[in-house]
Amino acid sequence: MASGGFGLAAFGEDAARNLYVCNTETGTLSRIIDPAALVRVNPKVLLEGPLNTTTLIMNDPLRAAGLVPLTEPYTALGFAQVAGGGGETSTTPVLATTGNNAVVDWVRGNCAVRPLQASLWPPRMGSFNAMATS
């Protein structure tokens, strides 16, 4: 889609659940979500348990005690994994990092469509640092 003015009239969905937008300035109907498109997500997460609300830095006592495993724990806990999700790993040097770049814990995230259906993308597990950069 060309840059410049964009007169937005409506969003719509077809029977195959493809999302479209109508540009009222050009009369163009464009598909918004291309299955071949690459989507990068860079969430900023503040986990309530380790969060110091004064400094907004998360403490890392689980990592310091050696309780953060090298492999994500959710598969072993019985969480359903789909489309190749699960089994994500970290490394010993990553878990040995201290200070504001220390890993705090594993988290599980996924993106789904509404009404809630199968995941739009498979769930992925990852670790978060004590302090994310802005």
N, C-alpha and C positions, 0 to 999 in steps of 0.2 A: 504494500500500500504506500503511495507517495506521501511525503511529508507535506505539511501546510495545513490549511483550514480543513476542518472536519465537522460537518453538520450531522450530529448524531440524532437519529430519529428513534430507533428501536433495536432491541436485541431480540433474536428469535432462535428457535430450535427446531430442527426437522425431525422426521420420524426416527432417524438413526441417531438422534441425540447430538448432532453436530450443531455447534453454536455459531450464529451469524450476526452481523451488525449491518445496518443500512446507513450509508452516507447520503444524507439528503441533498448535499451540494452537488454531488456527481451522479446520484442515482445508482451507485454501485452497491451491490450486495456482496460482502466479503465474509469468508469463513474465518472465525477468530482462532479457534484451536486447531492447529495442524498436527496430525498424529506424528509427523516427522520432526516437529519443532522440538528444540532442546530447551528445557526449563531448568533454570538453576535457582535453588532456594538457599538463602543465607539467613536463617532465623537467628534472632537474638533471644536467648532463653535465660530466665532467672528462676532457678529451682528454689522453691520456698524453704526447704530444709536447710541447705547450706548457705543461703543468702544472708549476708550481713546488711541489714537495711540502712545502716549509717554510711558505709563505704560503697555499697552496691557491688561488692566483690563477693564471690562465693567461696566459702571455706572448702577445703578438700580432705576432711578426715578419713573418708572411705579409701581414697587413693593412698594417703599416708599410712594407713593400717594394712595396705595390701589387699583390700577387699574389692577393688575394681578389677574384674577378670579381663583377660586378653581377648576373649570372644564374647560377643553380646549375650546376655543372659536370658533374653525373652523366649527364644526357641525352646530352651531347656525347661522354662516355666510353663510351657504349654500354649503360648500365644501362637495363633495360626499364622503361618508364613505363606505368602502367595507370590507367584510370578518371579521367583528367584530371590525373594527377600530372605533375610536370616543368615546367620553365620558370619556377619561382619566382624572384623578383627582389628585390634590395635597392636602396638608393639611395646616391648619392655622399655625402650628409650622414651617413647611418648609418655608412658605411665610414670617414668622416673622424673619427668619435668616437674619443677616446683615453682612456687610463686604465682604471679598473675596468669601464667600460661599453663598452670597445672590442670589436668583433667579432673573433673568433679565427679562424674558418673555417666553411665550409659542412659540414653533416652531412646524412645521409639516414636517415630513420627510417620504419618501417612496423610495423603490428600485424597479426599473422596468427593463425589458429586452429591448434590442434594436433589431430590430426597435420597437419603442414605442408600447407596447401592454398593456394588463391588468397588474396591479402590480404583481410583483413576490412575494412580501409580502404586506400585507395590510398596508396602511398609519398608522402611529402612531404619536401621539403628545407627546411632552415632554417639560420640562423646562430646561434651562441651567443656570449654576452658573456664577457669575461675573468673576471668574478666574478658569479655568480648570487646574488640575494638569497634569504635563507631565509624 
